[in-house]
Structures are given as C-alpha cells and as structure tokens.
Amino acid sequence: MLKEYFPKVYEEVCAQTEVENKIIVLQPRSNLNSSCKYLYHYLEDHTDYEVKFIELNHNEVSEMDYYYRCYDFIKELASAKAVICHEQVEMIGQLKLREGSEYINVWHGLPLKKLRYSLAGMKGYKSIEGFKEYPESNYDLVPLASEEWKGAFAEFMNLPKDSKALQPLGVPRTDEFFDKEKIEKSRKKLYKRIPAAIGKKIILYAPTYRGLEPHREAPDVLDVAKFAEALSDDYILIVKYHQTLNEWPQLPEEYKGTFAYDMSRKSGMDINELMSVSDILITDYSSLLFDFALFDRPILFFAFDYEDYADERGFYYTLEDLDCGPILRTNDELVDWIEHIDERFDKEKMLRFHEKFIGACDGHSCERLVEYIDQI
C-alpha cells in the first residue's frame, strides 16, 4: 500500500488535476497538534489560501479505515500547493510530489535528545535498513529556529548538511509566544481554572518520558511535599507530563488543588499556554525548554538520571553545552535554587543561549513561511 498503491494513485490523480490555491495541514494521528495550531489559524486569518485540516488517525482506527483516510488525503494532496506536517509520515515519504506542490515539515520540537536516523541500530529502534525501506526525507522545507540546528536536523532526517530544505526561517508555532493578546487570554484561562494562582508565581514541571514505546514511563522523583513546605507562600506548582503517556504519578492528596495541580490531560490548557504564564520551568531533557527560553525566564534541569539517560538515548547537545540553567540532581537542590532565584538567575547567559539556539524565532515565522509558499 505505501510503496506501490498510494504512489500510483497520487500519480494518476495528479495527471488529471491542477494545483489549486490550497494548503493542507496534516495530522498523522488525531486532533490539531499544538505544533500546527497557531500556524493553521494564521493561514486561515491572514491568507487567501483554502486551508484544509486532515487527520489520518494512524494506530487509532482499523487498518482499512486508515487506508481509506490515506486515499482521501492523496486525492487532496494532488491539487495542494503545500502540505504541512509536524512529524514523520511514512506514506508521504514514498511519494514524489508533483512540480508546484511541496512538503513542509515544521517538526514538533527542537531535538535535545537524539531521534530517528541518529538512533538507527540501537536497541529498541529501527536498523538503518529499516529506515531505508521507508525513507522519509523528501522534505522541501524544514524551518529552523537558527542556523545552529542544521547539523542535528540533517542527521536525524537523513538530509545532506547543505540541504536547501533546512532554512532558518523561525519555527511557526513559536509566534504564539509573541502574541500578547493570546498570552493574556491564557493567563485569564489559568485564573479561571486555578483561582489560587492569582497573586502567586508559577512553577511548571514538565519532564520528558523514560523508556521506549509502548512502555514509556514518567519520572516519579519530584517531592511535592518538600516543595509545598518551602515554597507554597509564594508559588503554586503545575505538573504537565508528556502527552504520549497513558499513566503518570498522581499528586499527593493533601497538596492536590491547594498547592499542586496536575494539568497533564483534559485541563483545557495546552503546554504552550502553560509555558506562556509560568515563571519558572523545571524540566529534564525535553525539547520544550527551547520554546520556554523565548521568554528569557529561569529554566532548571532536574537531571537526577543524567548519565543513565545520556547512555541510553544520547544528546545532540549536552546540558553543559546549552549553559542556560543549573543542572540539579536532588529535590533539596531544586528548592534551594528557587528560594534564591533572584540572585542566581543569569539573564545575560540566557540571552546568549537565546541568540544561538532560537535567534530566528521573533514572532514573524508564520509570515516568512507564507512568503515561502507564495513563491512555490
């Protein structure tokens, strides 16, 4: 189906249609992902393109239903000027898109930990032969947050280092963090859901997962009681576990809804909204640190398993390379750092990090992407 049927359908449909003033925003699974949501609405509100959102529901529906969805997508793609996605899509990787139609991948995060081709042959990941069987490197454009990222993206996407697809146009989803009206709406939304946040500073704990799919696990090391005892007069704690997890640690009952709040699922606020209203981010090896850094606010790395994680997964940049926040191993260190954060936070160091890793993200990334599409 992927190697023969869909490419044939695409070619036959393309031979009978013309490219239209149409852009497809594709979700391989379901729902409009936060990596594409802001861009999708920008395209609707600021361009005259017909914008179509298509869900393939991969691994969420029967195999036959998935193929029907792929078939409908192929028919739409045949006449689209561009298709935009935020992750790999094996099916598109088998297609040779017609002239005047391009594949744009706005990838869902700046990768701190290694991905895809970088992991080929490692335990639990595809072999290099497996990747080559279903290549997914036919991108026409991958907008980057800065020139610094060309090497990492070329490696995990299996692109030449000088690929014309890798362009530092800025990452479209980050425009949301420059939208003052949207940030204010997010703050009001938070206060409506958590009235106790009014007048308090917000600590956001957002770690990545551990292990391999389908056995991914959440870290369970944060001592909520210790945080509450030391910090509850001035702060509240919001916890947001990785979206792919089915289970995660529950908050202690005595602090739930008074000091600590689990916003992992069905909270009515996505991770971008939560980052925009948070004063401090505690994370470990999650790529969302680069998005949060756009606010030039403190980032603390809770790296209790740093060496083990590095050995198991590997990094494109170590936490020392980033040099944008303290690398802490214990709850005591975290609490102490927050208690003295005003004198310890190095704003100049954060600004240097900002320029190196996210310098092209300035609130105009969507605009530059549209200019690119206009020239296709």
Helices and strands as residue ranges (DSSP letters): H 5-14, E 22-27, H 34-46, E 50-55, H 63-77, E 82-85, H 90-93, E 102-105, G 116-119, H 128-133, E 142-143, G 147-149, H 150-157, E 166-167, G 172-178, H 180-193, G 195-197, E 201-205, H 224-231, E 235-239, E 260-262, H 271-277, E 280-283, H 288-292, G 293-295, E 299-302, H 306-312, H 319-322, E 327-328, H 331-339, H 341-344, H 347-358, H 365-374
